């Protein structure tokens, strides 16, 4: 559900809606064909589907550390057709909650992939870097550390897969929340280990 700090509002006028405000931190804003945004309509939440090609949107771009772009969209009395409203009330709140869970699970999978690649880079380095005339991977302390990284990566992968299976359940429940939180925690720990 939207909180009191929601900065996007919508008003119904005739057969269209007028959006005013701002949506911040939109990932991959530079390549998206459209956007789904939540706005406050009177005293309830509404979700709108916006087609990038049919609307003139004021977008501020921000370069991210991974080479992608995030952005901020400003709406100043932007007119939307009535059929751009795709959900309201409790249905909208449930959709927003589910999208938060899904994005957390996607973040977990992303971190899991990073952990896997970092382990590959580390193992290559252990094989090629030499100290005292032999590869540093021959030292037992570094072998133990590499095994710890491998175990953390494996645990993170297993928890992410389990969480994805639980998320496939159509009925939203607390076990989905717990599974996603567990995956995000485990993958975060593995990615910084």
N, CA and C atoms as a LAMMPS dump frame, in Angstrom:
ITEM: TIMESTEP
0
ITEM: NUMBER OF ATOMS
579
ITEM: BOX BOUNDS ff ff ff
-5.0000000000000000e+02 5.0000000000000000e+02
-5.0000000000000000e+02 5.0000000000000000e+02
-5.0000000000000000e+02 5.0000000000000000e+02
ITEM: ATOMS id mol type element x y z
1 1 1 N 0.815 -1.193 0
2 1 2 C 0 0 0
3 1 3 C 0.855 1.251 0
4 2 1 N 0.321 2.297 -0.564
5 2 2 C 1.045 3.559 -0.598
6 2 3 C 1.057 4.181 0.788
7 3 1 N 2.151 4.826 1.126
8 3 2 C 2.224 5.484 2.421
9 3 3 C 1.921 6.969 2.275
10 4 1 N 2.003 7.685 3.365
11 4 2 C 1.661 9.114 3.352
12 4 3 C 2.629 9.942 2.526
13 5 1 N 3.811 9.404 2.247
14 5 2 C 4.815 10.138 1.485
15 5 3 C 4.661 9.951 -0.017
16 6 1 N 3.597 9.319 -0.453
17 6 2 C 3.368 9.119 -1.88
18 6 3 C 3.356 10.474 -2.577
19 7 1 N 4.101 10.573 -3.654
20 7 2 C 4.232 11.862 -4.313
21 7 3 C 3.632 11.866 -5.713
22 8 1 N 2.758 10.918 -5.991
23 8 2 C 2.059 10.896 -7.266
24 8 3 C 0.564 10.807 -6.986
25 9 1 N -0.172 11.738 -7.524
26 9 2 C -1.615 11.761 -7.329
27 9 3 C -2.334 11.736 -8.662
28 10 1 N -3.574 11.251 -8.64
29 10 2 C -4.389 11.187 -9.854
30 10 3 C -5.782 11.701 -9.55
31 11 1 N -6.352 12.406 -10.527
32 11 2 C -7.731 12.887 -10.421
33 11 3 C -8.482 12.433 -11.654
34 12 1 N -9.707 11.969 -11.437
35 12 2 C -10.546 11.576 -12.573
36 12 3 C -11.279 12.811 -13.069
37 13 1 N -11.19 13.048 -14.357
38 13 2 C -11.926 14.146 -14.989
39 13 3 C -12.531 13.615 -16.284
40 14 1 N -13.827 13.484 -16.273
41 14 2 C -14.516 12.954 -17.453
42 14 3 C -14.097 11.527 -17.735
43 15 1 N -13.615 11.298 -18.954
44 15 2 C -13.21 9.941 -19.332
45 15 3 C -11.685 9.774 -19.332
46 16 1 N -11.002 10.545 -18.486
47 16 2 C -9.546 10.393 -18.37
48 16 3 C -9.085 10.717 -16.943
49 17 1 N -7.814 10.452 -16.697
50 17 2 C -7.192 10.767 -15.413
51 17 3 C -6.088 11.779 -15.643
52 18 1 N -5.848 12.597 -14.641
53 18 2 C -4.756 13.562 -14.689
54 18 3 C -3.783 13.215 -13.574
55 19 1 N -2.529 12.927 -13.957
56 19 2 C -1.486 12.579 -12.996
57 19 3 C -0.585 13.781 -12.752
58 20 1 N -0.254 13.974 -11.478
59 20 2 C 0.687 15.018 -11.093
60 20 3 C 1.58 14.483 -9.992
61 21 1 N 2.86 14.812 -10.079
62 21 2 C 3.815 14.386 -9.067
63 21 3 C 5.037 13.761 -9.702
64 22 1 N 5.665 12.862 -8.957
65 22 2 C 6.93 12.3 -9.394
66 22 3 C 7.057 10.847 -8.937
67 23 1 N 7.723 10.033 -9.762
68 23 2 C 8.098 8.67 -9.395
69 23 3 C 9.614 8.595 -9.538
70 24 1 N 10.289 8.158 -8.472
71 24 2 C 11.746 8.164 -8.426
72 24 3 C 12.288 6.741 -8.408
73 25 1 N 13.561 6.592 -8.733
74 25 2 C 14.29 5.323 -8.668
75 25 3 C 13.668 4.24 -9.548
76 26 1 N 13.473 4.554 -10.809
77 26 2 C 12.927 3.579 -11.755
78 26 3 C 14.099 2.916 -12.468
79 27 1 N 14.331 1.618 -12.212
80 27 2 C 15.465 0.95 -12.856
81 27 3 C 15.226 0.758 -14.347
82 28 1 N 16.318 0.796 -15.106
83 28 2 C 16.306 0.55 -16.555
84 28 3 C 15.34 1.476 -17.29
85 29 1 N 15.215 2.686 -16.799
86 29 2 C 14.268 3.646 -17.373
87 29 3 C 14.586 3.959 -18.838
88 30 1 N 15.84 3.83 -19.219
89 30 2 C 16.246 4.176 -20.577
90 30 3 C 15.783 3.168 -21.627
91 31 1 N 15.482 1.928 -21.219
92 31 2 C 15.104 0.911 -22.209
93 31 3 C 13.666 0.418 -22.057
94 32 1 N 12.959 0.912 -21.063
95 32 2 C 11.584 0.459 -20.827
96 32 3 C 10.635 0.989 -21.901
97 33 1 N 9.727 0.126 -22.349
98 33 2 C 8.701 0.534 -23.312
99 33 3 C 7.51 1.179 -22.615
100 34 1 N 7.358 0.846 -21.363
101 34 2 C 6.24 1.373 -20.598
102 34 3 C 6.529 1.291 -19.116
103 35 1 N 5.626 1.832 -18.334
104 35 2 C 5.812 1.882 -16.892
105 35 3 C 4.5 1.572 -16.195
106 36 1 N 4.604 0.941 -15.052
107 36 2 C 3.454 0.743 -14.178
108 36 3 C 3.716 1.595 -12.952
109 37 1 N 2.824 2.533 -12.677
110 37 2 C 3.012 3.438 -11.542
111 37 3 C 1.791 3.395 -10.631
112 38 1 N 2.041 3.623 -9.358
113 38 2 C 0.964 3.688 -8.368
114 38 3 C 0.735 5.141 -8.004
115 39 1 N -0.514 5.497 -7.829
116 39 2 C -0.857 6.866 -7.465
117 39 3 C -2.026 6.855 -6.492
118 40 1 N -2.138 7.917 -5.748
119 40 2 C -3.245 8.087 -4.82
120 40 3 C -4.411 8.694 -5.593
121 41 1 N -5.561 7.989 -5.559
122 41 2 C -6.795 8.493 -6.17
123 41 3 C -7.772 8.663 -5.018
124 42 1 N -8.115 9.879 -4.71
125 42 2 C -8.942 10.17 -3.542
126 42 3 C -8.306 9.527 -2.314
127 43 1 N -8.944 8.524 -1.747
128 43 2 C -8.394 7.89 -0.537
129 43 3 C -7.973 6.452 -0.773
130 44 1 N -7.735 6.08 -2.015
131 44 2 C -7.31 4.724 -2.303
132 44 3 C -6.147 4.712 -3.282
133 45 1 N -5.557 3.546 -3.439
134 45 2 C -4.428 3.365 -4.339
135 45 3 C -4.931 2.97 -5.719
136 46 1 N -4.29 3.523 -6.725
137 46 2 C -4.577 3.135 -8.1
138 46 3 C -3.279 2.79 -8.813
139 47 1 N -3.344 1.837 -9.733
140 47 2 C -2.173 1.46 -10.528
141 47 3 C -2.479 1.763 -11.988
142 48 1 N -1.551 2.462 -12.625
143 48 2 C -1.708 2.882 -14.016
144 48 3 C -0.633 2.252 -14.891
145 49 1 N -1.01 1.883 -16.106
146 49 2 C -0.08 1.381 -17.108
147 49 3 C 0.161 2.51 -18.105
148 50 1 N 1.435 2.895 -18.242
149 50 2 C 1.797 4.004 -19.124
150 50 3 C 2.61 3.492 -20.299
151 51 1 N 2.213 3.868 -21.492
152 51 2 C 2.955 3.524 -22.696
153 51 3 C 3.905 4.673 -23.002
154 52 1 N 5.19 4.382 -23.057
155 52 2 C 6.204 5.423 -23.248
156 52 3 C 6.036 6.165 -24.575
157 53 1 N 5.619 5.439 -25.617
158 53 2 C 5.526 6.049 -26.943
159 53 3 C 4.366 7.034 -27.066
160 54 1 N 3.273 6.793 -26.364
161 54 2 C 2.1 7.636 -26.53
162 54 3 C 2.085 8.834 -25.582
163 55 1 N 2.97 8.829 -24.59
164 55 2 C 3.017 9.939 -23.635
165 55 3 C 4.333 10.684 -23.752
166 56 1 N 4.275 11.977 -23.591
167 56 2 C 5.513 12.756 -23.51
168 56 3 C 5.864 12.849 -22.034
169 57 1 N 6.874 12.069 -21.633
170 57 2 C 7.245 12.002 -20.228
171 57 3 C 8.511 12.808 -19.972
172 58 1 N 8.54 13.485 -18.85
173 58 2 C 9.714 14.23 -18.416
174 58 3 C 10.551 13.291 -17.549
175 59 1 N 11.641 12.752 -18.133
176 59 2 C 12.46 11.752 -17.445
177 59 3 C 13.85 12.31 -17.182
178 60 1 N 14.286 12.215 -15.921
179 60 2 C 15.662 12.543 -15.542
180 60 3 C 16.417 11.231 -15.413
181 61 1 N 17.543 11.103 -16.11
182 61 2 C 18.33 9.879 -16.097
183 61 3 C 19.463 9.978 -15.077
184 62 1 N 19.804 8.829 -14.49
185 62 2 C 20.921 8.757 -13.552
186 62 3 C 21.702 7.481 -13.849
187 63 1 N 23.014 7.619 -14.087
188 63 2 C 23.86 6.462 -14.354
189 63 3 C 24.09 5.692 -13.061
190 64 1 N 23.98 4.368 -13.15
191 64 2 C 24.189 3.5 -11.992
192 64 3 C 25.578 2.861 -12.076
193 65 1 N 26.038 2.32 -10.964
194 65 2 C 27.374 1.731 -10.887
195 65 3 C 27.545 0.539 -11.822
196 66 1 N 26.46 -0.185 -12.123
197 66 2 C 26.559 -1.37 -12.98
198 66 3 C 26.416 -1.058 -14.469
199 67 1 N 26.377 0.234 -14.83
200 67 2 C 26.294 0.622 -16.233
201 67 3 C 24.877 0.834 -16.745
202 68 1 N 23.876 0.498 -15.949
203 68 2 C 22.494 0.735 -16.346
204 68 3 C 22.085 2.142 -15.939
205 69 1 N 20.874 2.517 -16.309
206 69 2 C 20.373 3.826 -15.935
207 69 3 C 19.102 3.697 -15.111
208 70 1 N 19.033 4.508 -14.096
209 70 2 C 17.838 4.65 -13.282
210 70 3 C 17.251 6 -13.637
211 71 1 N 16.033 6.248 -13.198
212 71 2 C 15.465 7.533 -13.553
213 71 3 C 14.346 7.986 -12.664
214 72 1 N 13.949 9.201 -12.931
215 72 2 C 12.867 9.854 -12.212
216 72 3 C 11.917 10.411 -13.267
217 73 1 N 10.631 10.128 -13.117
218 73 2 C 9.639 10.645 -14.059
219 73 3 C 8.799 11.691 -13.344
220 74 1 N 8.672 12.834 -13.969
221 74 2 C 7.846 13.919 -13.428
222 74 3 C 6.561 14.012 -14.25
223 75 1 N 5.459 14.127 -13.538
224 75 2 C 4.153 14.267 -14.173
225 75 3 C 3.59 15.631 -13.813
226 76 1 N 3.272 16.423 -14.815
227 76 2 C 2.654 17.726 -14.584
228 76 3 C 1.349 17.767 -15.362
229 77 1 N 0.267 17.444 -14.67
230 77 2 C -1.053 17.401 -15.295
231 77 3 C -1.048 16.531 -16.555
232 78 1 N -0.416 15.372 -16.439
233 78 2 C -0.336 14.427 -17.546
234 78 3 C -1.685 13.737 -17.711
235 79 1 N -2.233 13.812 -18.913
236 79 2 C -3.55 13.239 -19.18
237 79 3 C -3.399 11.794 -19.641
238 80 1 N -4.132 10.902 -18.951
239 80 2 C -4.123 9.479 -19.286
240 80 3 C -5.53 9.035 -19.644
241 81 1 N -5.648 8.133 -20.621
242 81 2 C -6.987 7.608 -20.929
243 81 3 C -7.507 6.783 -19.748
244 82 1 N -8.814 6.692 -19.663
245 82 2 C -9.457 5.985 -18.553
246 82 3 C -8.994 4.53 -18.45
247 83 1 N -8.73 3.892 -19.597
248 83 2 C -8.327 2.477 -19.579
249 83 3 C -6.88 2.261 -19.139
250 84 1 N -6.144 3.316 -18.832
251 84 2 C -4.786 3.15 -18.307
252 84 3 C -4.793 2.76 -16.828
253 85 1 N -5.922 2.943 -16.156
254 85 2 C -6.073 2.498 -14.767
255 85 3 C -6.324 0.993 -14.795
256 86 1 N -5.395 0.216 -14.203
257 86 2 C -5.524 -1.24 -14.284
258 86 3 C -5.925 -1.895 -12.968
259 87 1 N -5.848 -1.167 -11.852
260 87 2 C -6.27 -1.739 -10.563
261 87 3 C -6.482 -0.61 -9.56
262 88 1 N -7.407 -0.841 -8.623
263 88 2 C -7.638 0.125 -7.545
264 88 3 C -7.89 -0.615 -6.241
265 89 1 N -7.799 0.136 -5.153
266 89 2 C -8.163 -0.379 -3.838
267 89 3 C -7.318 -1.552 -3.393
268 90 1 N -7.979 -2.543 -2.808
269 90 2 C -7.271 -3.709 -2.248
270 90 3 C -6.543 -4.508 -3.319
271 91 1 N -7.127 -4.599 -4.507
272 91 2 C -6.464 -5.297 -5.609
273 91 3 C -5.131 -4.623 -5.952
274 92 1 N -5.114 -3.295 -5.955
275 92 2 C -3.882 -2.55 -6.225
276 92 3 C -2.873 -2.757 -5.098
277 93 1 N -3.342 -2.71 -3.853
278 93 2 C -2.438 -2.915 -2.715
279 93 3 C -1.792 -4.295 -2.757
280 94 1 N -2.579 -5.317 -3.099
281 94 2 C -2.042 -6.679 -3.21
282 94 3 C -1.011 -6.766 -4.342
283 95 1 N -1.299 -6.125 -5.454
284 95 2 C -0.368 -6.146 -6.591
285 95 3 C 0.946 -5.461 -6.227
286 96 1 N 0.874 -4.36 -5.506
287 96 2 C 2.087 -3.655 -5.081
288 96 3 C 2.892 -4.516 -4.125
289 97 1 N 2.226 -5.134 -3.179
290 97 2 C 2.902 -6.008 -2.224
291 97 3 C 3.585 -7.176 -2.944
292 98 1 N 2.871 -7.778 -3.891
293 98 2 C 3.453 -8.887 -4.655
294 98 3 C 4.65 -8.415 -5.479
295 99 1 N 4.572 -7.216 -6.04
296 99 2 C 5.694 -6.707 -6.839
297 99 3 C 6.921 -6.461 -5.965
298 100 1 N 6.723 -6.027 -4.716
299 100 2 C 7.847 -5.867 -3.798
300 100 3 C 8.514 -7.223 -3.542
301 101 1 N 7.699 -8.246 -3.315
302 101 2 C 8.248 -9.587 -3.097
303 101 3 C 9.005 -10.068 -4.332
304 102 1 N 8.396 -9.903 -5.487
305 102 2 C 9.024 -10.372 -6.725
306 102 3 C 10.338 -9.638 -6.986
307 103 1 N 10.368 -8.344 -6.737
308 103 2 C 11.612 -7.599 -6.962
309 103 3 C 12.683 -8.005 -5.958
310 104 1 N 12.294 -8.328 -4.723
311 104 2 C 13.272 -8.819 -3.746
312 104 3 C 13.829 -10.176 -4.177
313 105 1 N 12.978 -11.016 -4.714
314 105 2 C 13.441 -12.314 -5.198
315 105 3 C 14.364 -12.141 -6.407
316 106 1 N 14.047 -11.208 -7.278
317 106 2 C 14.92 -10.921 -8.427
318 106 3 C 16.269 -10.381 -7.956
319 107 1 N 16.253 -9.539 -6.939
320 107 2 C 17.5 -9.031 -6.371
321 107 3 C 18.321 -10.184 -5.811
322 108 1 N 17.653 -11.124 -5.166
323 108 2 C 18.346 -12.301 -4.633
324 108 3 C 19.015 -13.087 -5.757
325 109 1 N 18.301 -13.313 -6.831
326 109 2 C 18.863 -14.046 -7.963
327 109 3 C 20.037 -13.289 -8.581
328 110 1 N 19.919 -11.979 -8.66
329 110 2 C 21.003 -11.135 -9.183
330 110 3 C 22.239 -11.267 -8.295
331 111 1 N 22.055 -11.174 -6.971
332 111 2 C 23.172 -11.319 -6.037
333 111 3 C 23.778 -12.72 -6.119
334 112 1 N 22.936 -13.71 -6.341
335 112 2 C 23.425 -15.078 -6.488
336 112 3 C 24.324 -15.187 -7.713
337 113 1 N 23.919 -14.577 -8.802
338 113 2 C 24.75 -14.569 -10.005
339 113 3 C 26.061 -13.831 -9.793
340 114 1 N 26.013 -12.727 -9.067
341 114 2 C 27.244 -11.999 -8.752
342 114 3 C 28.186 -12.871 -7.928
343 115 1 N 27.64 -13.57 -6.947
344 115 2 C 28.457 -14.44 -6.092
345 115 3 C 29.138 -15.524 -6.915
346 116 1 N 28.385 -16.08 -7.848
347 116 2 C 28.944 -17.13 -8.699
348 116 3 C 30.109 -16.595 -9.528
349 117 1 N 29.908 -15.432 -10.121
350 117 2 C 30.979 -14.844 -10.946
351 117 3 C 32.18 -14.434 -10.096
352 118 1 N 31.935 -13.891 -8.916
353 118 2 C 33.041 -13.511 -8.04
354 118 3 C 33.84 -14.734 -7.602
355 119 1 N 33.173 -15.838 -7.362
356 119 2 C 33.884 -17.071 -7.008
357 119 3 C 34.76 -17.53 -8.172
358 120 1 N 34.239 -17.456 -9.398
359 120 2 C 35.029 -17.836 -10.572
360 120 3 C 36.283 -16.969 -10.69
361 121 1 N 36.12 -15.663 -10.511
362 121 2 C 37.254 -14.738 -10.598
363 121 3 C 38.277 -15.054 -9.504
364 122 1 N 37.771 -15.312 -8.304
365 122 2 C 38.652 -15.625 -7.172
366 122 3 C 39.436 -16.904 -7.427
367 123 1 N 38.768 -17.939 -7.91
368 123 2 C 39.458 -19.21 -8.18
369 123 3 C 40.523 -19.047 -9.267
370 124 1 N 40.215 -18.274 -10.3
371 124 2 C 41.217 -18.003 -11.343
372 124 3 C 42.423 -17.279 -10.765
373 125 1 N 42.15 -16.326 -9.895
374 125 2 C 43.241 -15.565 -9.278
375 125 3 C 44.094 -16.472 -8.391
376 126 1 N 43.448 -17.357 -7.633
377 126 2 C 44.193 -18.281 -6.767
378 126 3 C 45.102 -19.202 -7.583
379 127 1 N 44.701 -19.493 -8.817
380 127 2 C 45.51 -20.371 -9.673
381 127 3 C 46.671 -19.635 -10.349
382 128 1 N 46.485 -18.353 -10.62
383 128 2 C 47.494 -17.626 -11.401
384 128 3 C 48.46 -16.797 -10.564
385 129 1 N 48.032 -16.263 -9.462
386 129 2 C 48.892 -15.416 -8.614
387 129 3 C 49.879 -16.299 -7.869
388 130 1 N 51.135 -15.938 -7.931
389 130 2 C 52.164 -16.738 -7.256
390 130 3 C 52.806 -15.948 -6.126
391 131 1 N 53.146 -16.693 -5.075
392 131 2 C 53.864 -16.145 -3.927
393 131 3 C 54.805 -17.24 -3.431
394 132 1 N 56.018 -16.891 -3.156
395 132 2 C 57.027 -17.856 -2.698
396 132 3 C 57.206 -18.995 -3.696
397 133 1 N 57.075 -18.673 -4.978
398 133 2 C 57.345 -19.646 -6.024
399 133 3 C 56.222 -20.633 -6.32
400 134 1 N 55.042 -20.437 -5.743
401 134 2 C 53.925 -21.347 -6.055
402 134 3 C 52.606 -20.558 -6.048
403 135 1 N 51.565 -21.096 -6.721
404 135 2 C 50.272 -20.388 -6.751
405 135 3 C 49.728 -20.22 -5.33
406 136 1 N 49.104 -19.071 -5.08
407 136 2 C 48.592 -18.831 -3.726
408 136 3 C 47.454 -19.782 -3.38
409 137 1 N 46.85 -20.408 -4.37
410 137 2 C 45.801 -21.389 -4.134
411 137 3 C 46.325 -22.649 -3.466
412 138 1 N 47.635 -22.806 -3.42
413 138 2 C 48.23 -23.969 -2.753
414 138 3 C 48.258 -23.793 -1.236
415 139 1 N 48.042 -22.568 -0.768
416 139 2 C 48.061 -22.316 0.675
417 139 3 C 46.73 -22.733 1.294
418 140 1 N 46.828 -23.5 2.362
419 140 2 C 45.645 -24.101 2.97
420 140 3 C 44.639 -23.067 3.47
421 141 1 N 45.102 -21.97 4.015
422 141 2 C 44.181 -20.948 4.536
423 141 3 C 43.302 -20.383 3.414
424 142 1 N 43.893 -20.178 2.251
425 142 2 C 43.113 -19.656 1.119
426 142 3 C 42.206 -20.73 0.529
427 143 1 N 42.608 -21.976 0.595
428 143 2 C 41.748 -23.069 0.141
429 143 3 C 40.495 -23.149 1.009
430 144 1 N 40.689 -23.013 2.325
431 144 2 C 39.537 -23.041 3.237
432 144 3 C 38.584 -21.887 2.947
433 145 1 N 39.128 -20.722 2.682
434 145 2 C 38.301 -19.544 2.379
435 145 3 C 37.531 -19.757 1.075
436 146 1 N 38.183 -20.337 0.079
437 146 2 C 37.512 -20.604 -1.202
438 146 3 C 36.372 -21.605 -1.013
439 147 1 N 36.58 -22.608 -0.176
440 147 2 C 35.524 -23.589 0.097
441 147 3 C 34.351 -22.924 0.812
442 148 1 N 34.648 -22.033 1.754
443 148 2 C 33.58 -21.29 2.438
444 148 3 C 32.744 -20.481 1.444
445 149 1 N 33.416 -19.82 0.492
446 149 2 C 32.699 -19.052 -0.54
447 149 3 C 31.829 -19.964 -1.389
448 150 1 N 32.349 -21.129 -1.74
449 150 2 C 31.605 -22.097 -2.547
450 150 3 C 30.357 -22.568 -1.803
451 151 1 N 30.491 -22.851 -0.52
452 151 2 C 29.352 -23.304 0.287
453 151 3 C 28.306 -22.2 0.399
454 152 1 N 28.738 -20.96 0.653
455 152 2 C 27.807 -19.831 0.747
456 152 3 C 27.04 -19.647 -0.56
457 153 1 N 27.76 -19.773 -1.676
458 153 2 C 27.111 -19.628 -2.989
459 153 3 C 26.076 -20.73 -3.198
460 154 1 N 26.424 -21.955 -2.832
461 154 2 C 25.492 -23.074 -2.977
462 154 3 C 24.255 -22.92 -2.12
463 155 1 N 24.431 -22.474 -0.878
464 155 2 C 23.29 -22.23 0.011
465 155 3 C 22.388 -21.138 -0.554
466 156 1 N 23.001 -20.07 -1.034
467 156 2 C 22.224 -18.958 -1.59
468 156 3 C 21.421 -19.41 -2.799
469 157 1 N 22.028 -20.207 -3.643
470 157 2 C 21.334 -20.717 -4.838
471 157 3 C 20.147 -21.593 -4.448
472 158 1 N 20.347 -22.473 -3.478
473 158 2 C 19.281 -23.378 -3.036
474 158 3 C 18.115 -22.597 -2.418
475 159 1 N 18.427 -21.63 -1.593
476 159 2 C 17.371 -20.84 -0.94
477 159 3 C 16.61 -20.009 -1.968
478 160 1 N 17.311 -19.472 -2.956
479 160 2 C 16.646 -18.689 -3.998
480 160 3 C 15.697 -19.564 -4.808
481 161 1 N 16.134 -20.753 -5.164
482 161 2 C 15.266 -21.675 -5.918
483 161 3 C 14.046 -22.074 -5.098
484 162 1 N 14.26 -22.364 -3.816
485 162 2 C 13.141 -22.73 -2.942
486 162 3 C 12.149 -21.567 -2.825
487 163 1 N 12.667 -20.364 -2.68
488 163 2 C 11.799 -19.189 -2.561
489 163 3 C 11 -18.955 -3.833
490 164 1 N 11.615 -19.185 -4.977
491 164 2 C 10.9 -19.035 -6.249
492 164 3 C 9.749 -20.034 -6.345
493 165 1 N 9.968 -21.243 -5.878
494 165 2 C 8.894 -22.251 -5.895
495 165 3 C 7.754 -21.842 -4.96
496 166 1 N 8.096 -21.314 -3.805
497 166 2 C 7.069 -20.864 -2.863
498 166 3 C 6.308 -19.668 -3.434
499 167 1 N 7.009 -18.778 -4.118
500 167 2 C 6.362 -17.61 -4.737
501 167 3 C 5.41 -18.014 -5.857
502 168 1 N 5.628 -19.174 -6.456
503 168 2 C 4.738 -19.634 -7.524
504 168 3 C 3.34 -19.942 -7.016
505 169 1 N 3.206 -20.105 -5.716
506 169 2 C 1.884 -20.329 -5.125
507 169 3 C 1.01 -19.115 -5.417
508 170 1 N -0.188 -19.337 -5.92
509 170 2 C -1.054 -18.225 -6.304
510 170 3 C -1.62 -17.477 -5.105
511 171 1 N -1.786 -18.157 -3.982
512 171 2 C -2.357 -17.519 -2.802
513 171 3 C -1.244 -16.896 -1.972
514 172 1 N -1.359 -15.607 -1.753
515 172 2 C -0.353 -14.885 -0.98
516 172 3 C -0.486 -15.229 0.487
517 173 1 N 0.664 -15.54 1.115
518 173 2 C 0.637 -15.838 2.542
519 173 3 C 1.983 -15.505 3.181
520 174 1 N 2.055 -15.686 4.492
521 174 2 C 3.249 -15.312 5.241
522 174 3 C 4.458 -16.151 4.846
523 175 1 N 4.252 -17.393 4.411
524 175 2 C 5.399 -18.226 4.031
525 175 3 C 6.119 -17.633 2.821
526 176 1 N 5.391 -16.95 1.934
527 176 2 C 6.039 -16.278 0.812
528 176 3 C 6.923 -15.139 1.313
529 177 1 N 6.4 -14.352 2.247
530 177 2 C 7.181 -13.249 2.81
531 177 3 C 8.459 -13.768 3.452
532 178 1 N 8.335 -14.825 4.241
533 178 2 C 9.499 -15.385 4.934
534 178 3 C 10.508 -15.982 3.957
535 179 1 N 10.017 -16.67 2.942
536 179 2 C 10.909 -17.29 1.96
537 179 3 C 11.704 -16.229 1.205
538 180 1 N 11.047 -15.171 0.798
539 180 2 C 11.732 -14.106 0.061
540 180 3 C 12.741 -13.397 0.956
541 181 1 N 12.361 -13.127 2.199
542 181 2 C 13.283 -12.481 3.136
543 181 3 C 14.508 -13.366 3.381
544 182 1 N 14.286 -14.669 3.512
545 182 2 C 15.391 -15.606 3.737
546 182 3 C 16.33 -15.623 2.527
547 183 1 N 15.758 -15.634 1.328
548 183 2 C 16.582 -15.651 0.111
549 183 3 C 17.397 -14.362 -0.005
550 184 1 N 16.758 -13.251 0.251
551 184 2 C 17.467 -11.975 0.13
552 184 3 C 18.608 -11.906 1.146
553 185 1 N 18.351 -12.348 2.37
554 185 2 C 19.394 -12.34 3.393
555 185 3 C 20.543 -13.258 3.002
556 186 1 N 20.228 -14.49 2.619
557 186 2 C 21.258 -15.469 2.304
558 186 3 C 22.1 -15.018 1.107
559 187 1 N 21.454 -14.491 0.076
560 187 2 C 22.192 -14.046 -1.112
561 187 3 C 23.041 -12.812 -0.815
562 188 1 N 22.532 -11.945 0.032
563 188 2 C 23.317 -10.779 0.439
564 188 3 C 24.565 -11.231 1.191
565 189 1 N 24.403 -12.153 2.108
566 189 2 C 25.542 -12.665 2.866
567 189 3 C 26.561 -13.334 1.95
568 190 1 N 26.093 -14.104 0.976
569 190 2 C 27.003 -14.798 0.068
570 190 3 C 27.744 -13.817 -0.841
571 191 1 N 27.074 -12.738 -1.216
572 191 2 C 27.701 -11.799 -2.141
573 191 3 C 28.755 -10.934 -1.473
574 192 1 N 28.719 -10.816 -0.157
575 192 2 C 29.737 -9.996 0.53
576 192 3 C 30.714 -10.856 1.318
577 193 1 N 30.569 -12.182 1.23
578 193 2 C 31.44 -13.081 2.008
579 193 3 C 32.878 -12.998 1.54
